[in-house]
Amino acid sequence: MDARHPALTIGNALTFARLVLLPVVLAGLVTNQGYLTVTAMAVAILTDLLDGRISRRLGQASSFGATLDSTVDFILIYCLFIAFYASGRLHTYQFAIIYLAMLTNLVLQLSSMTTQTPSVVRTRLGKFTGALQYTYLIFLVLREVLPTTQLVAAVNSGLFAILAVAIILSSISHLLMLRQRT
């Protein structure tokens, strides 16, 4: 890495690696190669767990890195949800609720770009909802290699119900924040 350019850091390279891994996860998903999907997603999760820690430890943490991390997570999460829906692994109502989260978050983030000091808007409920989305996405990926059982179906239903409630509450919160800005 070139130490003279603050964006070229080990942490940011790990963050960017998730974008490189996205097509591998998608390829495993659309070709029904569950173990490829799980392996690539596991590496992507590992990069997500390490990028910020390494950046802070090396004194390379930056607002650019934080924004890159949020942006890459957004792209990864919603591309994979779209792929799960397009491949018939998510019901339309599930995708509609997840899409609601994407739209309200995107509108909130874009509205912050019109301010004097544009930045990624972080909300407590938004962070929690994002973590739930990531958890549900990981479950969907694992489901590619898990046997189809009643327990797996029950966990799927329960996780999605919790996620749906969080998305609806978070979306209301985002819309209220937008209303206050206007």
Secondary structure, DSSP 8 states (H G I E B T S, - for coil): --TTSTT--HHHHHHHHHHHHHHHHHHHHHTT-HHHHHHHHHHHHHHHHHHHHHHHHTT---HHHHHHHHHHHHHHHHHHHHHHHHTTSS-HHHHHHHHHHHHHHHHHHHHHTTSSS------HHHHHHHHHHHHHHHHHHHHTTS---HHHHHHHHHHHHHHHHHHHHHHHHHHHHHHHH-
